[in-house]
């Protein structure tokens, strides 16, 4: 198996630190809103990477964090006249709902920044002791010039970064270098705070992931992953912090997924082409979103449009119909045992597995893996006739399920998914009713907006809340 390592800018054979085990850290969302389609891509991509490692027999320890303290969360809390914890808890729950809908497996650990403050203070203290960080008026900065390899992930030279930063912005007089970044910031009025040796305050963004990766995976991890927008400065700064603190390589392989554009334009709220996953689910099922994401190579940009989504829905329908036909013949076929001709076709059947694994072994090429599944579908559709044996059809089903499950496809029955959808709607309506009863109108309005994004219209009547789709 080879994978493209952003650190070296080339494909490398994957060799785990410990045979049969993979330690993997993936940067998670900042929870101030519903996850958008750009957040969904690393969710689905690296869930699939994990699934393939498990398919190959590896034991994967998978960590994905939630950033639950941030300027955007504080701003949202102030707008709703509530607390940061209320906002964070709400959108962590919603992120899990979307992840479940996308059939993303729960991580081994889902740490939250606010539960890791003790470790953050400890690492910052160690960096100060080792001469890699300094405090000025309650703010602690990382000294980028103290780490000679700064810039090795993004391939940016420190002197050029310093010069560029100095040209763009007036240098912060408290900093030694314009590229130095904040590890700890002093409290501002009305903001959450924690006690520290440098005064009350809260952590900077970059230190959080270094601490959580160390706590749950150790000083060195096999794979660190995230969106390509995190390469600089976030992942670059993580490397600097972790390697200066631990005196060890932080991550051996760095994987980054490409951007999602919308109608060939960069997604942004100002451009009016910003979509949450819930917005899209109002038009297409979760499983189609997952299939759409996997139809392109994870490192390449992919373009979101209704036309492409419809094409993916049609393609997924072909795959689902194949399984339905197969199940019908397994239930109704008259011949039980394989014929000699079918036995000869077992090798052909196994060739689809070989083709699938060849694609996935080459830097997790899900696009080519899906091509292998389409070819398997054609083979199955051709073979399932009144003459097919139950034994051979079961062999085909076994292969079909084996390959589609690696990609996280068709693992939920349609009826079950619809039942879960209805249960979710009823649960949200009950929460909205309770919020209105408690005069928590901000939460009630947020739930109403969420239901609307799902394509659900609600109507308050004397008899209770009525809802309908569309």
N, C-alpha and C positions, 0 to 999 in steps of 0.2 A: 504494500500500500504506500502510495506517495501522496504528499499534500504540499500545497504551495505555502511556503513560510514567508510572511511579509518581512520578517527580520532579515532574511538572506536574499529575498526577491527571486527565489527559485523553488522548484519542486524538490522535495527531499523525501527519502524513505522514512516512514514513521517507525521509530524505535522507542517504546515507552521506557521510562525510568525503571519501572518494576514490571517484570514479565507478566502479561495477562491483565494488567491494570492500567487505567487511564484516569489522570486527574485533570479536570477541565473546569475553567472559570469563564463565564459569559456575562458581560456587563448587562444589567437589567435596566428597566425604565425608571425615570423620575416620575413619581406618582402624583400628578396634579390634574390629570385629565384621563380620558379613555385612551388606550393605546391606538396609534395611527398605523396606517399600512406600512410605513417605514419601520416602525417598531416590530411589526409582525414578521418582517423578513428574517431578522436574526433569531427570533423565537422559533420559526419553522425550520430554518436552515440548520441551526446547530442542534435542535432536537433530532433532526434527521442524521446528522453526523454522529450523535450519541447512539441513536438506534442502530446505525451500521456497525459501530464498534461493538455493541452488545450482540448483534447478529454474528459477528466474527468471534464471539466468545470472550470478549474483554469485560472485566468488571469496571464500570464507569462511576466515578464519584463526580457528580455534576453540580456545580454551584452557580446560581444566578441570583444576584442581589436585587433589592429594591432601594433606591435612594429616596428616603422618606423625610429628609430635611433639606430644603433648597429654597432659594429666593422665590421661585415660581409657586411653590406650595404655600409659602408664607403669604404671598400676594393673594392667592386664591382664598385662603382662610380669612384674610382681612376683608376681602370683597363679600364673603358670605357671613361675616361676623361670627366666625366659629374658630376652632383651634386647628393647628397644623395636624394633630393626630387624627381628628375627624376626617379631614381631607385625605390624608395618607391612607388611613384604614379603608375609606370608601373606594379609592381607586386601586388599592392593592386587591381588594375583593373583585373589582370589575376586571382587573388585569387577569386574574385567575379564571374568571368566566370566559374571557376571550381566548385565553390559552387552552382551556378545556374544549371550547368550540372548535379551535384549530387542531385539536387532538395533539397538543404539546404535552408531553409527560412532565409531571412535577419534578423539579430538581431534587437532588439528594438533600440539599440545603438551600433555603431561601433567606439569607440573612438580611436584616434591616439596619441601616446606618445607626439609627438612634439606639439600637441595642448593642452597639460595638464601640461606644465612646471610650470605655476604659482602655481597650486595646489601641485605639487611635492616639490617646494621650501618651501611652507607653511608647509607641513607635516614634512619635514626634520627639519625645524626650531623648530617645536613643539617637536620633538623627542630630539633635543639638549636641549631645555628648561627643559624637564622632566628628563634629565640625562640618556637618552637611546642612545644617539649618541654623537660623538665628532669629532672635525675638526683637521686635521694635514696637514699643507702645502698645503691647497686648496682641500684636499680630506676629505670627511665626511664619517665616519664609523659608523655602528650600533654596539653597545656594547652588544654582545650576553649574557654576564654574568649578564646584568641588567634585563634580562627576565628569571625568574625562571622556566618557562614552556617551554623554548626552547628545541626542540626535540620531543615535544608531538605528532606531526603528523607522523613523520618518526620513532618514537620509538627509537631515538638515544639519549644517555645520553651526556650532554654537556661536562663533563670532559673527556669522552672517545673520543669525537669528537676533542677536543683540543689536546689531546695526539696523536691521529692519524694524525691530520694535522701537528703537530710539527715534527713527524717522517718522513712524506712524503716530506715536503717542508721547506726550511729555513724560519723561522718566519719573517714576514714583521715588521721591527723595529718600523714603525709608528703605528702598531696595538697594542692595549692592550692585545688582545687574538687572537690566530691564526684563530679562527672561525669567527671573526668579518668580516663583509662584507661591500662593498662600497655602499653608498647612493648617493654620488655626486663625480664626478671625474674631475680634472682640465683639461682644454683644451690642446690638443696636436697640434702642427703645422699642418695646413691643415684640421683640423677636425671642424665640426660644433660646435657652442658654444652658450651659453645663460648666461646672467649676473646673478649673485647670490651674497648673502652676503659673500660667501667664495671664490669669484673670478669667472672668466669666466670658463665655463665647461659644462658638460652634466650629466644627471642622470644615476645612476646604474640601472640594469635591474629590480631588485626585487621591488624597491619602486614604479615603474610605475603602476603595477597592483593594489597595495594597494590604490593608489590615485584614479585610474579610478573606482574601485569598490565602493569606498566611495562616489565619486561624483555622480554616476548614480544610486546607489542602497542604499546608507546609510551606517551607521557604522557597522550594522550587516546584513548579507545576509542569505538566506535560503540554497542555494547550490553553492558551488565553485567546478568547474570541470576542468579536463584536462588529459593529458597523465600521466601514472605512472612514467615516467622519471622526471616529475616536482615535485614529492613529496618532494624530497630533492635535492638541497637546496631551490628551488624557492618557493614552497608553504609553506615550513617551515619558510622561511624568511618573506613571506607575513604576516603570522600569527603574528610573532614577531613585525613587524612594526605596523600593524593595531591595535593590542590589546594594545601595549604600547602607541600608540598615542591616541586611542579613549577610552581606559579603558572599553572596551566591547568585548564580544565574536565576532570574525570576521565572521566566517561561521559556521553554525550549522551542515551541512552535506557536506562531501567531497567525490566526486566521481572521480574515476580514471580508464581510459581504459587501457587495456593491449597493449603490443607491437604487431607489425606485423613483422613476419620473412619472408624471401624470400627463397623458397626451403629449409626451415628448418634452415636457417642461418640468423644471425642478418644482417639487411640491412646496408650497408655502401658503400661509393663511392670507397674506396680502394679495396673492395672485388668485385667491378664491378656488384653488384646486387642492385644498387640504382635506383629506378624508380619514376619519377614524375607521377602525375595523367595524364598529357598529353601523356607521353610515353605509358601508359596503354590504353588510349582512342584510340590510333592508332590501337589497336587490339580488344578492347571490348568497348561497349557503356558505358556511364556514369552510366546508370541505373543498369548495371550488377555489376559495382564496388560497388554501394550502396548496392545491394542485397548481394554481397559477404561479405561485412562488417557486415551486420545484421544477417548473418547466424551463427555467433558465439556469445557466451555471451560476453558482452562488457569488462568484467574484465579479461577474459582469453586471452592468446596469440593466434593469428591466423596466419596461414601460407599461404603466397601468392605463387601461382604457376599457370601456364597457364592451367594445368589440372583442378585445382579447379575452376578457372574462367570459363572454358568451362562448367563444371558441373553446376555452378550457372546460366550461360546463358541458359542452357537447362531447368533448373528448372523454371526460370523466364518465359521462353517461354510457358511452360505448363500453368502457371497462366494467361498469356496474351491470350492464345488460349481459355481458359475457358471463359474469358470475351467476346471475339469476338463471340463465339458460343451463349452466353447468349444474346448479343445484336441482333444477327440474329433472334433468336426465339421471342424476344420481338417485333421485326419489322414484323415477318411473321406468328406468331402463330394464329391459327384460333379461339381458345377458349379465351375469354376475362376474364371471371370471374373465381375465384378459385373454385375448386371442394371441396367436403367435405374431401376427402383424403388429398388434399394439405393443407387444413386448419389444419389438424392434424399434418402435417409435420412442421408447423411454430415453434413449440416448439423445434424440432430437429434442425431447422435452427438457432434458438437463442442460442442453446447449443454451437455453434462455437464461438459466441461472448463471452460467459461465459468462455470457454476454453482459448480464446485469452487474455481476461482481467486477468484471473488467472495467466497466464504466465507473463504478463507485470507488474502486481501488485507485483510480486516476483522479485524485483530488476531488472526490465526491461529486462526480459529474452526473447529477440527477437528471439532466436533460437527456443524456444518452441512456440512462437507466430506464427512463420512461419509454424511450424508443423500444427497448428490450421488452417491456411489458406490453406495448402495443403489438409487437410481433408474436408474443405469447398468446395474446387475445385472438389474433388472426388464426393461429394454429388451433386453439381450442374451438373457436367457432366452426372451423372446417371439420373438426373431428367429432363434434357432438351431434350425432345422428341417431336414428332409431337402432343402429347396429352397435353403438358404443357400449362397452361393458362398464358396470358400476365400479369395478376395481380400477380401470384405467381413468375413468372420470374423477375418481377420488385422488389419484396420483396428480392429475391436472390441477384439481382444486388445491391440493397441498402445495404445489409449486406456485400457483396463483397467490395464495394467502401469504406464503413465505416472502415473496418479492414485494407485494403491495404493502405488507405490514412494515417493512423496513422504511418505506416512504410515509408511513402513517396514514395510508389511504384505506377507505372502506372498512374501517374497524368498528364503526357504529352502524347498526341497522337504521334504515330510514325512519321506521316507526318509532324506534327508541329515541332518535334525535328529535323527532317532532314532539314526543312526550316530554323530553327534557326541555324543549323550547317552551312548551305550554306551562310546565312547572316553573320555569324561570320567570315567565310573565306574571303568573299568579303570585309568586314570591315577591316580585318587585312591587306589584300593586298593593300587597299587604303591608310592605315596608312604607310605601307612600302614604297609605291610610294612617298608619301608626305615627308617621312624622307629622302629618296634618293635625292629628289628635294632640300631639305634643307641641303644636305651634312652631315646629321646625320647618318653616316654609321653604327655606333654601334647599334642604334635602329633598323635600317633596317635589319642588320644581326640577331639581336635577334628575330625579327618577322619572318624572314625566318626560323630560327631554331625552332621556335614555330610551324609554319605550318608543318615543316618536322616531328616534334614530333606527330602531328595530322594525319600523313600519307598523307600529301598533298605535291605534287611536283609542284614547280612553274618554269616557263620559261619566261624570259624577251625577248620579240620580238619587232620589229619595230611597230607592231600594238598595243602593250601593253603587259600586263602580262597574260599569259595563265596558268591555273592550272588544275590539275587532281589528282584523288585519287590513292594511291598505287605507 
